[in-house]
Amino acid sequence: MKILGLDICPNVLVGDAMRRGISGGQKKRLTTGEMIVGPNRALFMDEITNGLDSSTAFQVIACLQQHAHMTDATILISLLQAAPETFDLFDDVILMSEGKVVYHGPRDHALNFFEDCGFKCPERKGVADFLQEVSCRIN
């Protein structure tokens, strides 16, 4: 509960249409916690940080990274426009454009790959933003 930032509401009901409960961000973190409990060796998550502020999104992804490293699990997460600090938590990335994979490999090698293809990241541009833009331009 602490890792997911839910230690502040351990006795609060989730809630429903009739009863106020935990917040929307807390519900997302609770769902993430439910998914990582158990013997799962692979998790597939689609845009799990939508609607979360960047700090909460970072906490959720950091928790999942810690879980993956501790349990040797595989976690595939799709994100749109990840904040730089969140992007830096990923070991590998898959960049897609129009349903095709344009890069799959270590996060640290992505810039070199695109430089070899003739795309250089501008000095003041964040890596995550650059990779999103360049993968949209390749076609």
C-alpha positions as CSV (number, residue, x, y, z in Angstrom):
1,M,0.0,0.0,0.0
2,K,2.8,2.4,0.8
3,I,4.6,1.9,-2.5
4,L,1.4,2.7,-4.4
5,G,0.7,5.7,-2.1
6,L,-2.5,4.1,-0.7
7,D,-1.2,4.0,2.9
8,I,-3.2,7.2,3.6
9,C,-6.5,5.5,3.0
10,P,-6.3,1.9,4.3
11,N,-9.8,1.9,5.8
12,V,-11.6,4.0,3.1
13,L,-14.1,2.1,1.0
14,V,-13.6,2.2,-2.8
15,G,-17.0,3.8,-3.2
16,D,-19.6,3.8,-6.0
17,A,-22.2,6.0,-7.5
18,M,-24.0,6.3,-4.2
19,R,-21.1,6.5,-1.8
20,R,-18.0,8.7,-1.9
21,G,-14.8,6.7,-1.6
22,I,-11.2,6.9,-2.6
23,S,-10.2,9.3,-5.4
24,G,-9.9,8.5,-9.1
25,G,-6.1,8.4,-8.9
26,Q,-6.3,6.1,-5.9
27,K,-8.6,3.8,-7.8
28,K,-6.1,3.5,-10.6
29,R,-3.3,2.7,-8.1
30,L,-5.6,0.2,-6.4
31,T,-6.2,-1.5,-9.7
32,T,-2.5,-1.7,-10.4
33,G,-2.0,-3.2,-7.0
34,E,-4.6,-5.8,-7.7
35,M,-2.9,-6.8,-10.9
36,I,0.6,-7.3,-9.4
37,V,-0.7,-9.4,-6.5
38,G,-0.4,-13.1,-7.4
39,P,1.8,-15.3,-9.5
40,N,1.6,-13.3,-12.7
41,R,4.8,-13.5,-14.8
42,A,3.5,-11.2,-17.5
43,L,1.4,-8.1,-17.3
44,F,0.0,-6.1,-20.2
45,M,-1.2,-2.6,-19.3
46,D,-2.7,-0.1,-21.7
47,E,-2.4,3.6,-20.8
48,I,-2.6,3.0,-17.1
49,T,-1.4,6.5,-16.2
50,N,-4.1,8.4,-18.1
51,G,-5.8,10.9,-15.8
52,L,-3.0,10.8,-13.2
53,D,-0.8,13.7,-12.4
54,S,2.9,13.2,-13.4
55,S,4.0,12.5,-9.8
56,T,1.4,9.8,-9.3
57,A,2.2,8.3,-12.8
58,F,5.8,8.2,-11.8
59,Q,5.0,6.4,-8.5
60,V,2.9,3.8,-10.3
61,I,5.5,3.1,-13.0
62,A,8.3,3.0,-10.4
63,C,6.3,0.5,-8.4
64,L,5.8,-1.7,-11.5
65,Q,9.5,-1.4,-12.3
66,Q,10.4,-2.5,-8.8
67,H,7.9,-5.4,-9.1
68,A,9.4,-6.5,-12.5
69,H,12.9,-6.4,-11.2
70,M,12.2,-8.2,-7.9
71,T,10.0,-11.0,-9.5
72,D,11.7,-11.2,-12.9
73,A,8.3,-10.5,-14.4
74,T,7.7,-9.0,-17.9
75,I,5.5,-5.9,-17.9
76,L,4.4,-4.3,-21.2
77,I,2.9,-0.8,-20.7
78,S,1.6,1.4,-23.4
79,L,1.9,5.1,-22.6
80,L,1.4,8.3,-24.6
81,Q,3.6,11.2,-23.8
82,A,5.4,9.9,-20.8
83,A,7.2,12.5,-18.6
84,P,11.0,12.3,-18.9
85,E,11.4,11.0,-15.4
86,T,8.8,8.3,-16.0
87,F,10.3,7.4,-19.4
88,D,13.7,6.9,-17.7
89,L,12.3,4.1,-15.6
90,F,11.8,1.8,-18.6
91,D,14.4,-0.8,-19.4
92,D,13.3,-1.4,-23.0
93,V,11.0,0.5,-25.3
94,I,8.9,-0.4,-28.3
95,L,8.1,2.5,-30.6
96,M,5.3,2.0,-33.1
97,S,4.0,4.0,-36.0
98,E,0.8,3.1,-37.9
99,G,0.8,-0.4,-36.4
100,K,4.4,-1.1,-37.3
101,V,7.3,-1.4,-34.9
102,V,10.0,1.2,-35.8
103,Y,12.2,0.5,-32.8
104,H,12.4,-2.2,-30.1
105,G,15.3,-2.4,-27.8
106,P,17.0,-0.9,-24.8
107,R,15.8,2.6,-23.9
108,D,19.5,3.8,-23.7
109,H,20.1,2.7,-27.4
110,A,17.1,4.4,-29.0
111,L,18.8,7.8,-29.6
112,N,21.8,6.1,-31.3
113,F,19.4,4.0,-33.5
114,F,17.6,7.1,-34.7
115,E,20.9,9.0,-35.2
116,D,22.1,6.2,-37.4
117,C,18.8,6.6,-39.4
118,G,19.6,10.3,-39.8
119,F,17.4,11.8,-37.0
120,K,19.3,13.7,-34.4
121,C,17.7,14.8,-31.1
122,P,17.9,18.6,-30.7
123,E,19.9,19.7,-27.6
124,R,16.9,21.1,-25.6
125,K,14.4,18.4,-26.6
126,G,13.5,15.7,-24.1
127,V,14.3,12.2,-25.3
128,A,10.8,10.8,-24.8
129,D,9.3,13.8,-26.8
130,F,11.9,13.3,-29.5
131,L,11.3,9.6,-29.9
132,Q,7.5,10.1,-30.1
133,E,7.9,12.8,-32.8
134,V,10.5,10.9,-34.8
135,S,8.5,7.6,-34.7
136,C,5.5,9.5,-36.1
137,R,7.5,11.0,-38.9
138,I,8.9,7.6,-40.2
139,N,6.7,6.4,-43.0
